[in-house]
Amino acid sequence: MTENRAPSKRTRKSASAVQDNAAVNDTSQPGTTEESPTQAESPPKLPPREAAVEALMRLAAEQPWNDIEIGDIAREAGLTLAELRDLFPSKGAVLGGLTRIIDRKVLEGDSAGLEEEPTRERLFDVLMRRLDAMTPYKPALRRIAYALRGEPLSMLALNGVMLNSHRYMLAAAGIDTEGPLGQLKLQGVVIAFARVTQVWLDDDDPALARTMAKLDKEIRNGERLMERAEDARRLTAPLRALGRSLLDRRPRKRREPDGDETDPAAAI
């Protein structure tokens, strides 16, 4: 199902973009002189945060992750160590900055025509757009993924970053992440996308047939998991209500809040 649907939509968009670019390049008028290299405008300078992220990705594409030092990133980005320290506390934080760049590219993308589509279709489109945004960094991400497999603490920290990122991906697909099962949805999509990414990193087919098949399978598995979770929640509702009533009958000691407890955000 997925292979018959998704590739055609993506191929039309890609083909039209290539045709538009070709049309622009072929509209030069006779007698028009080309600008010399000295007359051509230099590319705009990246903001410091983005420059640091791009520098790390260039380095990671060419050398092992564990060989990259903070000083290497600063030099590659054209920053001093003091400037880089003001932006990021660590190399891992620079890597985390990539997720914000990817998030923005996905969230700024065109979702027109998907509002009436089923939830599965909307999520499929959003996550495929995320993979598209990750494509320029694929060589670096392949090396980084290999290096971090044996570092459980790094993987745990990365999971926290991805939870925040995929909260916005689910929102872009019109999927709620609040409520009793919100965290289950969120952690589920993070795990599912990690599995899809592993396939994508080794998928050199331009059509990404294996990747799309894996994504479709993970989404369907997630749907079945959420259906079972909803059923379990309904079945245990009477027990939860009984437990709350028993707890409400227990006397509670009143105490004055202290420290950060006076801040409403502390309870979040």
Protein Blocks (a to p, Z undefined) as FASTA:
>chain_A
ZZmmmmmmmmmmmmmmmmmmmmmmmmccehiacddfklpccdddddfklmmmmmmmmmmm
mmcfklpcfklmmmmnopafklmmmmpgbfklmmmmmmmmmmmmmmmpcfehklmpcfkl
mmmmmmmmmmmmmmmmmmmmmmmmmmmmmmmklmmmmmmmmmmmmmmmmmmnopafedjk
lmmmmmmmmmmmmmmmmmmmmmcbfnlmmmmmmmmmmmmmmmmmmmmmmmmmmmmmmmmm
mmmmmmmmpccdddddehjllpmklmZZ
